Each structure stands twice: as C-alpha cells, then as structure tokens.
Amino acid sequence: MQQALDAVRELSSEQQDLLAAELLEHARVLALPPTRLSAEERAELEAALVAARRGEFASEAEVSAVFAKHGL
C-alpha cells in the first residue's frame, strides 16, 4: 500500500484526482455482495466459456450489429 501511495504522490493533482475517483468506484464495487446466478444463467455462462476456449467469438459484423441495435 505504501508503494502505491508513494507512486500516486508523484502524479499531478489532476492525475491523482482521476485515480482517486477510480479507486472509490472500485472500492464501491468490491463492497457489493456477490451476484448469485440462476441455474439458467450459470449454464449460459459455462456454455460461453466452452465456446471461448474453442476460439469461438463474435465476428466484427455481429458486434457491430449489436451496437447498432442499441444505438451505440
């Protein structure tokens, strides 16, 4: 922790403020209770992990289509 604080002290005030905001957000997320997955969600996640291990990922066109669908 001390090494991290020493490194942060070397940053500009603006960089320190940005890092502080990120750290506060990270601490907030860590304080949340763990998410419980339903059996269906767990099965979907496991299937996705198996597909990823096989190298099966969405194509650029598929990703673009999802973004377009949601206005991104």
Number of C-alpha atoms within 10 A of each C-alpha: 6 7 8 8 9 10 10 16 12 10 12 10 11 9 13 14 13 11 14 13 12 12 12 11 12 11 11 10 11 10 9 8 7 8 6 8 10 9 9 9 11 12 12 12 13 12 12 14 13 12 12 12 10 9 9 11 12 10 9 8 9 11 12 12 13 11 11 10 9 7 7 8
